[in-house]
Amino acid sequence: MTSSMPFYSGAMASVSTRLHRLFGKAGKDRVAVVRLEGVIGAVGMGRGGLTGHGLEPVLKQAFTGDRVKAVVLVINSPGGSPAQSEYIAERIRQLASENGVRVLAFCEDVAASGGYWIACAADEIFAAKTSMVGSIGVVSSGFGATELIGKVGLERRVYTAGANKSRLDVFSPESPEDVAWLAELQGDLHGAFIGWVKQRRGAKLSGTDDELFNGDVWIGRKALGVGLVDGVGVLRSVIAERYPDAEVDVIAPPKPLLARITGGQLEMSAVMDGVMSGALSALDKRGRWSSLGL
C-alpha cells in the first residue's frame, strides 16, 4: 500500500494539472491573436503566402472560440494579390459580424498595400511609432527579354486564339495598346482599393484624396495624422489597457511546406535542380502573371 502512494499522488497531480488547464480560466474573457505575416497570395515553391483558403481555419478558430472578447490581427505585410487581400478582409468582417466580436489591427514593420487593405477590416487600427503604413496604390512589374532568347539560341513560338490573349508577353516588343490596357486595369483596381478604405475609415480620414491615395507610405504618428490609423501603440500595452483581465490566446497559422519538410531543411542539390529545370518556364509564367498587385 505504501509503495503505491507516490504513483497515486503523481497521477492525481497530473489529472489536477489537466483539469486546471481545461477549466482553470473558464470564467475569463479571451483575446485571440492572429499573425498575418508575409506576401499576400500564393508565392510558389512551397513558400506559404497569405490566402483566404489558407487562413480560413485560423480565422474561424479565432472568432468562434468561447468567450472571445476581441480578435487581434498582427499585420506585417508589404501586400500582394488584390483578390486575396479582398477575400481575407471580407472573411474577417463576415466572421466579426456573425460572432459579434470586435477586431483590432496592429501594424508591425509594414502594413502596406494589400497589408493595409486587410488592416482596414478591423474596427480600430494601431501602428507603432516606426511602422510603415499605407501605399494605397497598384503596382505592376515585369521585364522585357526580346533580345535574350536570340542570344541563347532560342526561337519564341506563341499561338493564340484571340487577338489579346498574349498581352505584354515578355519575349515580344511592348505595344502602346497593351500599356494603355494595363493602365486602365490598374485604375479599376486602384478605385476598388480607394472605395474600400473610404468605406471602412470614413470620416476618420483627414487628408485629401491626392495625398492619401497616391501610393505614399506614412510612419506611425504621420499615419495617425492623416487618419489611416486610430492610435499609436503596440499590442501588449494596448491589450493590457483595454482587456486587463483577459486571457491572450495566440493562434498560430499553419507552417508553409518548406518549413514542414525535414524541419525546414532541404537538400540544396534538389532545390537547385528544380530551379534550373524550370528557369525558362518560370520566366514565361512571370511574364503572364505580370506581378500585378497591391
C-alpha positions as CSV (number, residue, x, y, z in Angstrom):
1,M,0.0,0.0,0.0
2,T,2.8,2.4,0.9
3,S,4.7,1.8,-2.3
4,S,1.6,2.7,-4.4
5,M,1.2,6.2,-2.8
6,P,3.8,8.0,-4.9
7,F,2.2,6.7,-8.1
8,Y,-1.3,7.6,-6.9
9,S,-0.2,11.1,-5.8
10,G,1.6,11.7,-9.1
11,A,-1.4,10.6,-11.1
12,M,-3.7,12.8,-9.2
13,A,-1.3,15.8,-9.7
14,S,-1.3,15.1,-13.4
15,V,-5.1,15.0,-13.5
16,S,-5.3,18.2,-11.5
17,T,-2.9,20.0,-13.9
18,R,-5.0,18.9,-16.9
19,L,-8.2,20.0,-15.2
20,H,-6.7,23.3,-14.4
21,R,-5.7,23.8,-18.0
22,L,-9.1,23.0,-19.2
23,F,-11.2,24.8,-16.6
24,G,-8.9,27.0,-14.5
25,K,-9.6,30.0,-16.6
26,A,-13.2,29.1,-17.6
27,G,-14.6,32.4,-16.4
28,K,-12.1,34.6,-18.3
29,D,-12.6,36.5,-21.4
30,R,-10.3,35.7,-24.3
31,V,-8.4,37.9,-26.8
32,A,-7.5,35.9,-29.8
33,V,-4.3,37.0,-31.6
34,V,-3.7,36.1,-35.3
35,R,-0.4,36.9,-37.0
36,L,-0.7,37.8,-40.7
37,E,2.9,37.9,-41.9
38,G,4.3,37.8,-45.4
39,V,3.3,38.4,-49.0
40,I,-0.4,38.1,-49.8
41,G,-1.2,35.4,-52.4
42,A,0.4,32.1,-53.4
43,V,4.1,32.6,-53.9
44,G,5.1,29.1,-55.1
45,M,8.0,26.7,-54.4
46,G,6.3,25.6,-51.1
47,R,6.5,29.0,-49.6
48,G,3.3,30.0,-47.9
49,G,1.8,33.3,-48.8
50,L,-1.4,34.7,-47.1
51,T,-4.5,33.4,-48.8
52,G,-8.2,33.3,-47.9
53,H,-8.2,29.5,-48.1
54,G,-5.0,29.0,-46.1
55,L,-6.2,31.4,-43.3
56,E,-9.7,30.0,-43.1
57,P,-9.1,27.5,-40.2
58,V,-7.1,30.1,-38.3
59,L,-9.6,32.9,-38.6
60,K,-12.5,30.5,-37.8
61,Q,-10.8,29.3,-34.7
62,A,-10.1,32.9,-33.6
63,F,-13.6,34.2,-34.0
64,T,-15.6,31.1,-32.8
65,G,-13.9,30.2,-29.6
66,D,-15.6,30.5,-26.2
67,R,-15.7,34.0,-24.6
68,V,-13.8,35.8,-27.3
69,K,-13.8,39.5,-26.4
70,A,-11.8,40.6,-29.3
71,V,-9.7,39.3,-32.2
72,V,-6.3,41.0,-32.8
73,L,-4.7,41.0,-36.2
74,V,-0.9,41.5,-36.1
75,I,-0.1,42.5,-39.7
76,N,3.4,42.6,-41.2
77,S,2.9,42.5,-44.9
78,P,4.0,44.6,-48.0
79,G,0.9,43.5,-49.9
80,G,0.4,41.2,-52.9
81,S,-2.6,39.8,-54.6
82,P,-5.6,42.2,-54.8
83,A,-8.1,39.4,-54.9
84,Q,-6.6,37.6,-51.8
85,S,-6.5,40.9,-49.9
86,E,-10.2,41.3,-50.6
87,Y,-11.0,37.7,-49.7
88,I,-9.2,37.8,-46.4
89,A,-10.6,41.2,-45.4
90,E,-14.2,40.2,-46.3
91,R,-13.9,37.0,-44.4
92,I,-12.7,38.9,-41.3
93,R,-15.7,41.2,-41.5
94,Q,-18.1,38.3,-42.0
95,L,-16.8,36.4,-39.0
96,A,-16.8,39.5,-36.9
97,S,-20.4,40.3,-37.7
98,E,-21.6,36.7,-37.2
99,N,-20.0,36.4,-33.8
100,G,-20.3,39.9,-32.5
101,V,-16.6,40.3,-32.0
102,R,-14.6,43.5,-32.1
103,V,-11.4,43.4,-34.3
104,L,-8.2,45.3,-33.6
105,A,-5.3,45.5,-36.1
106,F,-1.7,46.2,-35.2
107,C,0.8,47.2,-37.9
108,E,4.2,45.9,-37.2
109,D,7.1,46.7,-39.5
110,V,4.9,47.2,-42.6
111,A,1.2,47.2,-43.3
112,A,1.3,48.5,-46.9
113,S,-0.8,48.0,-50.0
114,G,-2.7,44.7,-49.5
115,G,-1.5,44.6,-45.9
116,Y,-3.3,47.9,-45.3
117,W,-6.4,46.6,-47.2
118,I,-6.6,43.8,-44.6
119,A,-5.9,46.2,-41.7
120,C,-9.0,48.2,-42.8
121,A,-11.1,45.1,-42.0
122,A,-10.5,46.0,-38.3
123,D,-12.7,48.3,-36.2
124,E,-9.5,50.0,-35.0
125,I,-6.0,50.2,-36.4
126,F,-2.9,50.8,-34.4
127,A,0.7,51.4,-35.5
128,A,4.0,51.6,-33.7
129,K,5.9,54.8,-33.9
130,T,8.2,53.2,-36.5
131,S,5.6,51.2,-38.5
132,M,5.2,51.9,-42.2
133,V,1.6,52.2,-43.2
134,G,-0.3,53.0,-46.4
135,S,0.9,52.6,-50.0
136,I,-2.7,52.8,-51.3
137,G,-2.0,52.1,-54.9
138,V,-1.4,49.4,-57.5
139,V,1.8,48.2,-59.0
140,S,2.7,46.0,-62.0
141,S,6.3,45.0,-62.6
142,G,7.8,42.9,-65.3
143,F,10.7,42.8,-67.8
144,G,11.4,42.7,-71.4
145,A,13.6,39.9,-72.8
146,T,13.1,40.4,-76.6
147,E,16.8,40.0,-77.3
148,L,17.7,37.4,-74.7
149,I,16.3,34.3,-76.4
150,G,18.1,35.1,-79.6
151,K,21.4,35.4,-77.8
152,V,21.0,31.9,-76.3
153,G,19.8,30.3,-79.5
154,L,16.1,30.0,-78.8
155,E,13.2,30.8,-81.0
156,R,9.9,32.1,-79.5
157,R,6.7,30.5,-80.7
158,V,3.3,31.7,-79.5
159,Y,0.0,30.7,-81.0
160,T,-3.3,32.3,-79.7
161,A,-7.0,32.2,-80.5
162,G,-8.0,35.7,-79.6
163,A,-6.1,38.9,-80.5
164,N,-5.4,39.9,-76.9
165,K,-4.5,36.6,-75.4
166,S,-0.8,37.2,-75.3
167,R,-0.7,40.8,-74.0
168,L,2.6,42.1,-72.5
169,D,4.5,38.9,-73.5
170,V,8.0,39.3,-72.0
171,F,9.6,38.0,-75.2
172,S,7.7,40.3,-77.5
173,P,8.1,44.0,-78.1
174,E,5.9,46.2,-75.9
175,S,3.0,47.8,-77.6
176,P,1.3,51.2,-76.6
177,E,-2.1,49.5,-76.8
178,D,-1.1,46.9,-74.2
179,V,0.3,49.6,-71.9
180,A,-2.9,51.6,-72.1
181,W,-4.9,48.4,-71.3
182,L,-2.8,47.8,-68.3
183,A,-3.2,51.4,-67.1
184,E,-7.0,51.1,-67.3
185,L,-6.9,47.8,-65.4
186,Q,-4.7,49.4,-62.7
187,G,-7.1,52.3,-62.5
188,D,-10.0,50.0,-61.8
189,L,-8.1,48.1,-59.1
190,H,-7.0,51.4,-57.5
191,G,-10.6,52.6,-57.5
192,A,-11.7,49.5,-55.7
193,F,-8.9,49.9,-53.1
194,I,-9.8,53.6,-52.5
195,G,-13.5,52.7,-52.2
196,W,-12.7,50.1,-49.5
197,V,-10.5,52.4,-47.5
198,K,-13.2,55.1,-47.6
199,Q,-15.9,52.6,-46.7
200,R,-14.0,51.4,-43.6
201,R,-12.3,54.6,-42.5
202,G,-15.0,57.1,-43.4
203,A,-14.8,60.4,-41.6
204,K,-11.6,59.3,-39.8
205,L,-9.6,60.2,-43.0
206,S,-8.3,63.8,-42.8
207,G,-6.1,64.0,-45.8
208,T,-7.1,64.8,-49.4
209,D,-7.6,62.1,-52.0
210,D,-4.4,63.2,-53.8
211,E,-2.5,63.0,-50.5
212,L,-3.9,59.7,-49.3
213,F,-4.2,57.6,-52.4
214,N,-1.0,58.3,-54.4
215,G,0.8,55.3,-53.1
216,D,2.9,57.0,-50.4
217,V,3.8,55.4,-47.1
218,W,3.5,57.1,-43.7
219,I,5.3,56.4,-40.4
220,G,3.4,55.9,-37.2
221,R,2.2,59.3,-36.0
222,K,2.0,60.7,-39.5
223,A,-0.3,57.9,-40.4
224,L,-2.4,58.8,-37.4
225,G,-2.4,62.5,-38.5
226,V,-4.0,61.6,-41.9
227,G,-6.5,59.2,-40.4
228,L,-5.1,55.9,-41.7
229,V,-4.7,54.6,-38.1
230,D,-6.6,55.2,-34.9
231,G,-3.7,55.2,-32.5
232,V,0.0,54.8,-31.9
233,G,0.8,51.8,-29.7
234,V,2.0,48.2,-29.6
235,L,-0.1,45.1,-28.9
236,R,1.0,44.3,-25.4
237,S,0.4,47.8,-23.9
238,V,-2.9,48.3,-25.7
239,I,-4.4,44.9,-24.9
240,A,-3.2,45.3,-21.2
241,E,-5.1,48.6,-21.1
242,R,-8.2,47.5,-22.9
243,Y,-8.6,44.0,-21.6
244,P,-6.6,43.7,-18.4
245,D,-8.2,40.5,-17.2
246,A,-8.5,38.7,-20.5
247,E,-6.5,35.6,-21.4
248,V,-4.4,36.2,-24.6
249,D,-4.7,33.3,-27.0
250,V,-2.1,33.3,-29.8
251,I,-3.4,31.2,-32.7
252,A,-0.5,30.1,-35.0
253,P,-1.1,29.8,-38.8
254,P,-0.1,26.6,-40.5
255,K,3.6,26.4,-41.5
256,P,4.4,26.6,-45.2
257,L,5.6,23.4,-47.0
258,L,9.3,24.2,-46.8
259,A,9.1,24.6,-43.0
260,R,7.4,21.2,-42.6
261,I,9.8,19.2,-44.7
262,T,12.7,17.9,-42.6
263,G,12.4,20.8,-40.2
264,G,12.6,23.3,-42.9
265,Q,15.8,21.9,-44.4
266,L,16.0,20.6,-47.9
267,E,18.9,19.2,-49.8
268,M,20.4,22.1,-51.8
269,S,21.0,19.9,-54.8
270,A,17.3,19.2,-55.0
271,V,16.4,22.8,-54.8
272,M,18.9,23.8,-57.4
273,D,17.7,21.0,-59.8
274,G,14.2,22.3,-59.5
275,V,15.2,25.9,-60.0
276,M,17.4,25.2,-63.1
277,S,15.0,22.8,-64.8
278,G,12.1,25.3,-64.5
279,A,14.0,28.5,-65.3
280,L,12.6,29.3,-68.7
281,S,9.2,28.1,-67.7
282,A,9.3,30.5,-64.7
283,L,10.3,33.4,-66.9
284,D,7.3,32.7,-69.2
285,K,4.9,32.4,-66.2
286,R,6.3,35.5,-64.6
287,G,5.5,37.5,-67.7
288,R,2.0,36.2,-67.9
289,W,1.3,36.9,-64.3
290,S,2.9,40.3,-64.6
291,S,3.2,40.7,-60.9
292,L,0.1,42.8,-60.8
293,G,-0.8,43.6,-57.3
294,L,-1.4,45.9,-54.4
